[in-house]
Structure formats: C-alpha cells, structure tokens
C-alpha cells in the first residue's frame, strides 16, 4: 500500500509505502510512471494488470484523493502480487468445482431413489390394471399406493375407482338380466 502525493511538478511521488526495493528499503520518493499518474488524475480510480516491480508481477489499484475543493491531491495505491491473486482464484475454482460435483452426486442419488419409487408405483398400477383386465374385480388395492400424495397416487386411486365402477356396472347388468329372467 502506498500514498502518492501530487507535487508541484505534476507527478505522483510515493511518500508512504510498503513496497520495497531490491535491498529491502521502502520505495519512498520514487515517482509513479507518467502514464499511470495521468490516468489517475483523469479518472476516479484505475486498475493495472501485470505491473512489474523488482521482477515480480503485481495487480495494482489506484484511487484518486481529492482536496476539499475537489482538485486531485494524490492517490492511494494498493498492490497485490499476481501469483497471490492467481492462487486465490485457483483455490476458489477448485472449491466451486468440488461443490458442483457434490451437488451433482447428491442430485444423481436423489434421481435414482425417486426413479425407483416411481417405477415401483407404476409397476403396482400395471399389476392392478392387469388384474382388472383379466376380470379379477375382487383385486384389493395396495394401501401404500393409495395414500401417495402425487400424480402416481392419483392414477392408482383412479384405477381403484375404475374397479368400483366396473363392479357397479357388472352388478347392474347382472341385476337387470336377473329381472329379465323373472
């Protein structure tokens, strides 16, 4: 982190900084490159990728400081080594991929469980309707399927209603035919 002061020559001079040179001394009194200084004075803030300092690449962020009258008086500089940012991004991507993989695995398990439950109910409906087709009107419905609160449960209950209706129709036909015989 550095504080840059706009001096009478129009350049940004580092007056306070945590940046160090090759010998380990703070880089105080060093002017900011004119290109960056001019951009800072023209805009509220700028971001600089791939800034080289002592052979290490940094990501830089500059925010202009204004005086009470609104004129620029300097800037605050924040620098983060590019390797630090890239490692952070890589770790976050790995974390997101792991989370996504976990969600996919959980979803796959849920799909298998729900599919098996649905297949079991459809098989029960199929067996029950086959009994009706074969004339077994005394077939008892599976109570577990009757109490389901979903569409398959609705279909199973409708199938049972169909059985009751068929029993009534057959009973009515039988009664009518008995009345005709008398």
LUMKENU-760848 format. One record per residue (C-alpha): residue number from 1; y, x, z; residue in one letter. Coordinates in Angstrom, 1 decimal, padded with zeros to 4 digits, m for minus. Each point is the difference from the previous one (the first is absolute). Layout:
N
pos:NUM&v:Y&u:X&w:Z&code:A;
...
***
This chain:
182
pos:1&v:000.0&u:000.0&w:000.0&code:X;
pos:2&v:003.5&u:001.3&w:m000.9&code:X;
pos:3&v:003.5&u:m001.1&w:000.3&code:X;
pos:4&v:002.1&u:000.9&w:m003.0&code:X;
pos:5&v:003.8&u:000.2&w:000.2&code:X;
pos:6&v:002.3&u:m000.5&w:m002.9&code:X;
pos:7&v:002.4&u:002.9&w:000.1&code:X;
pos:8&v:003.3&u:000.6&w:m001.8&code:X;
pos:9&v:m001.8&u:001.5&w:m002.9&code:X;
pos:10&v:m002.0&u:m003.2&w:m000.7&code:X;
pos:11&v:m003.4&u:001.4&w:000.8&code:X;
pos:12&v:m002.5&u:m001.1&w:002.6&code:X;
pos:13&v:m000.5&u:002.7&w:002.6&code:X;
pos:14&v:m002.9&u:m000.2&w:002.5&code:X;
pos:15&v:001.6&u:000.2&w:003.4&code:X;
pos:16&v:m003.0&u:m001.2&w:002.1&code:X;
pos:17&v:m003.6&u:000.3&w:m001.3&code:X;
pos:18&v:m003.6&u:000.3&w:000.9&code:X;
pos:19&v:m000.7&u:001.8&w:m003.3&code:X;
pos:20&v:m000.8&u:003.7&w:000.3&code:X;
pos:21&v:000.0&u:002.9&w:m002.5&code:X;
pos:22&v:m002.7&u:002.6&w:m000.6&code:X;
pos:23&v:001.0&u:001.9&w:003.1&code:X;
pos:24&v:m000.2&u:m003.1&w:002.2&code:X;
pos:25&v:003.8&u:m000.4&w:000.4&code:X;
pos:26&v:001.6&u:m003.4&w:m000.4&code:X;
pos:27&v:001.6&u:m000.6&w:m003.4&code:X;
pos:28&v:003.5&u:m000.6&w:001.3&code:X;
pos:29&v:003.0&u:000.6&w:m002.2&code:X;
pos:30&v:m001.9&u:m000.4&w:m003.2&code:X;
pos:31&v:001.5&u:m002.3&w:m002.6&code:X;
pos:32&v:m002.0&u:m002.8&w:m001.5&code:X;
pos:33&v:m000.5&u:000.2&w:m003.7&code:X;
pos:34&v:002.9&u:m001.5&w:m001.9&code:X;
pos:35&v:m002.2&u:m002.4&w:m001.9&code:X;
pos:36&v:m001.3&u:m001.6&w:003.2&code:X;
pos:37&v:003.4&u:000.1&w:001.8&code:X;
pos:38&v:001.7&u:m001.8&w:m002.9&code:X;
pos:39&v:m002.8&u:m002.7&w:000.0&code:X;
pos:40&v:000.4&u:m000.5&w:003.7&code:X;
pos:41&v:003.8&u:m000.4&w:m000.2&code:X;
pos:42&v:m000.4&u:m002.5&w:m002.9&code:X;
pos:43&v:m002.7&u:m002.1&w:001.7&code:X;
pos:44&v:m000.9&u:m001.2&w:003.5&code:X;
pos:45&v:m003.3&u:001.8&w:000.0&code:X;
pos:46&v:m002.3&u:002.0&w:m002.2&code:X;
pos:47&v:m003.6&u:001.0&w:000.0&code:X;
pos:48&v:m001.1&u:003.3&w:m001.5&code:X;
pos:49&v:m003.6&u:000.8&w:m000.9&code:X;
pos:50&v:m001.4&u:003.4&w:m000.3&code:X;
pos:51&v:002.8&u:002.0&w:001.7&code:X;
pos:52&v:m001.1&u:003.6&w:000.4&code:X;
pos:53&v:000.9&u:001.9&w:003.2&code:X;
pos:54&v:m001.5&u:003.4&w:000.7&code:X;
pos:55&v:m003.0&u:m000.8&w:m002.3&code:X;
pos:56&v:m000.8&u:m003.3&w:001.6&code:X;
pos:57&v:000.6&u:m003.3&w:m001.7&code:X;
pos:58&v:001.9&u:m002.7&w:001.9&code:X;
pos:59&v:001.0&u:m003.6&w:m000.4&code:X;
pos:60&v:003.7&u:m000.3&w:000.9&code:X;
pos:61&v:002.0&u:m003.0&w:001.0&code:X;
pos:62&v:003.8&u:000.2&w:000.3&code:X;
pos:63&v:002.2&u:m002.7&w:001.5&code:X;
pos:64&v:003.8&u:000.2&w:m000.5&code:X;
pos:65&v:002.2&u:m000.1&w:003.1&code:X;
pos:66&v:003.4&u:m001.6&w:m000.3&code:X;
pos:67&v:003.1&u:000.5&w:002.1&code:X;
pos:68&v:001.9&u:m002.8&w:001.6&code:X;
pos:69&v:002.1&u:m000.5&w:m003.1&code:X;
pos:70&v:m003.2&u:m000.3&w:m002.2&code:X;
pos:71&v:000.2&u:003.4&w:m001.7&code:X;
pos:72&v:m003.1&u:002.2&w:000.0&code:X;
pos:73&v:000.1&u:002.7&w:002.6&code:X;
pos:74&v:m003.6&u:001.3&w:m000.3&code:X;
pos:75&v:m003.6&u:m001.0&w:000.1&code:X;
pos:76&v:m003.2&u:000.0&w:002.0&code:X;
pos:77&v:m002.9&u:001.7&w:m001.6&code:X;
pos:78&v:m003.7&u:m000.6&w:000.9&code:X;
pos:79&v:m002.7&u:002.1&w:m001.5&code:X;
pos:80&v:m003.8&u:m000.5&w:000.2&code:X;
pos:81&v:m002.5&u:002.4&w:m001.5&code:X;
pos:82&v:m001.6&u:m001.6&w:m003.1&code:X;
pos:83&v:m003.4&u:001.0&w:001.3&code:X;
pos:84&v:000.6&u:m002.0&w:003.2&code:X;
pos:85&v:001.0&u:m003.1&w:m002.1&code:X;
pos:86&v:m003.0&u:000.4&w:m002.3&code:X;
pos:87&v:m002.4&u:000.4&w:002.8&code:X;
pos:88&v:001.4&u:m003.1&w:001.7&code:X;
pos:89&v:m000.3&u:m002.0&w:m003.3&code:X;
pos:90&v:m003.6&u:001.3&w:m000.5&code:X;
pos:91&v:m001.0&u:m001.0&w:003.5&code:X;
pos:92&v:001.6&u:m003.5&w:m000.4&code:X;
pos:93&v:m001.8&u:m000.5&w:m003.3&code:X;
pos:94&v:m003.3&u:001.1&w:001.6&code:X;
pos:95&v:000.6&u:m002.4&w:002.8&code:X;
pos:96&v:000.9&u:m002.9&w:m002.4&code:X;
pos:97&v:m003.1&u:000.7&w:m002.1&code:X;
pos:98&v:m002.2&u:000.0&w:003.1&code:X;
pos:99&v:001.5&u:m003.3&w:001.2&code:X;
pos:100&v:m000.5&u:m001.5&w:m003.5&code:X;
pos:101&v:m003.6&u:001.2&w:000.0&code:X;
pos:102&v:m000.6&u:m001.6&w:003.4&code:X;
pos:103&v:001.5&u:m003.3&w:m001.2&code:X;
pos:104&v:m002.1&u:000.1&w:m003.2&code:X;
pos:105&v:m003.1&u:000.7&w:002.1&code:X;
pos:106&v:000.7&u:m002.9&w:002.4&code:X;
pos:107&v:000.8&u:m002.3&w:m002.9&code:X;
pos:108&v:m003.3&u:000.9&w:m001.7&code:X;
pos:109&v:m001.9&u:m000.7&w:003.2&code:X;
pos:110&v:001.8&u:m003.4&w:000.4&code:X;
pos:111&v:m000.7&u:m000.9&w:m003.6&code:X;
pos:112&v:m003.7&u:000.8&w:000.4&code:X;
pos:113&v:m000.2&u:m002.0&w:003.3&code:X;
pos:114&v:001.9&u:m003.0&w:m001.5&code:X;
pos:115&v:m002.0&u:000.1&w:m003.2&code:X;
pos:116&v:m003.3&u:m000.1&w:001.8&code:X;
pos:117&v:001.2&u:m002.9&w:002.1&code:X;
pos:118&v:001.1&u:m001.9&w:m003.1&code:X;
pos:119&v:m003.2&u:000.8&w:m001.8&code:X;
pos:120&v:m002.0&u:m001.3&w:003.0&code:X;
pos:121&v:001.9&u:m003.3&w:000.0&code:X;
pos:122&v:m000.3&u:m000.3&w:m003.8&code:X;
pos:123&v:m003.7&u:000.5&w:000.3&code:X;
pos:124&v:m000.3&u:m002.7&w:002.7&code:X;
pos:125&v:002.0&u:m002.4&w:m002.2&code:X;
pos:126&v:m002.4&u:000.9&w:m002.9&code:X;
pos:127&v:m003.1&u:m000.7&w:002.1&code:X;
pos:128&v:001.4&u:m003.2&w:001.3&code:X;
pos:129&v:001.0&u:m001.4&w:m003.4&code:X;
pos:130&v:m003.4&u:001.1&w:m001.4&code:X;
pos:131&v:m001.7&u:m002.1&w:002.7&code:X;
pos:132&v:002.1&u:m003.0&w:m001.1&code:X;
pos:133&v:m000.8&u:000.6&w:m003.6&code:X;
pos:134&v:m003.7&u:000.0&w:000.9&code:X;
pos:135&v:000.4&u:m003.4&w:001.7&code:X;
pos:136&v:m000.2&u:001.4&w:003.6&code:X;
pos:137&v:002.7&u:m002.4&w:001.4&code:X;
pos:138&v:m001.2&u:000.7&w:003.5&code:X;
pos:139&v:001.1&u:003.6&w:m000.2&code:X;
pos:140&v:002.0&u:001.0&w:003.0&code:X;
pos:141&v:003.3&u:001.9&w:m000.5&code:X;
pos:142&v:000.5&u:003.4&w:001.7&code:X;
pos:143&v:002.4&u:m000.7&w:002.8&code:X;
pos:144&v:001.5&u:003.5&w:m000.1&code:X;
pos:145&v:001.1&u:m000.6&w:m003.6&code:X;
pos:146&v:001.3&u:m003.5&w:000.9&code:X;
pos:147&v:002.5&u:001.4&w:002.5&code:X;
pos:148&v:001.5&u:002.7&w:m002.3&code:X;
pos:149&v:003.8&u:m000.4&w:m000.4&code:X;
pos:150&v:000.3&u:001.2&w:m003.5&code:X;
pos:151&v:m000.6&u:m001.1&w:m003.6&code:X;
pos:152&v:m003.7&u:000.7&w:000.1&code:X;
pos:153&v:m000.3&u:m002.0&w:003.2&code:X;
pos:154&v:001.8&u:m002.8&w:m001.8&code:X;
pos:155&v:m002.5&u:000.2&w:m002.9&code:X;
pos:156&v:m002.9&u:m000.1&w:002.4&code:X;
pos:157&v:001.4&u:m003.1&w:001.8&code:X;
pos:158&v:000.6&u:m001.7&w:m003.4&code:X;
pos:159&v:m003.7&u:000.9&w:m000.9&code:X;
pos:160&v:m001.1&u:m001.8&w:003.2&code:X;
pos:161&v:002.3&u:m002.9&w:m000.8&code:X;
pos:162&v:m001.7&u:m000.1&w:m003.5&code:X;
pos:163&v:m003.4&u:m000.2&w:001.8&code:X;
pos:164&v:001.2&u:m002.9&w:002.2&code:X;
pos:165&v:001.4&u:m001.8&w:m003.1&code:X;
pos:166&v:m003.3&u:000.5&w:m001.9&code:X;
pos:167&v:m001.9&u:m001.4&w:003.0&code:X;
pos:168&v:002.2&u:m003.0&w:000.1&code:X;
pos:169&v:m000.4&u:m000.6&w:m003.8&code:X;
pos:170&v:m003.8&u:000.4&w:000.2&code:X;
pos:171&v:m000.1&u:m002.3&w:003.0&code:X;
pos:172&v:002.2&u:m002.6&w:m001.8&code:X;
pos:173&v:m002.2&u:000.2&w:m003.2&code:X;
pos:174&v:m003.1&u:m000.4&w:002.1&code:X;
pos:175&v:001.4&u:m003.0&w:001.9&code:X;
pos:176&v:001.1&u:m001.6&w:m003.3&code:X;
pos:177&v:m003.4&u:000.6&w:m001.5&code:X;
pos:178&v:m001.7&u:m001.5&w:003.1&code:X;
pos:179&v:002.3&u:m003.0&w:m000.3&code:X;
pos:180&v:m001.0&u:m000.4&w:m003.6&code:X;
pos:181&v:m003.6&u:000.1&w:000.9&code:X;
pos:182&v:000.3&u:m002.8&w:002.5&code:X;
***
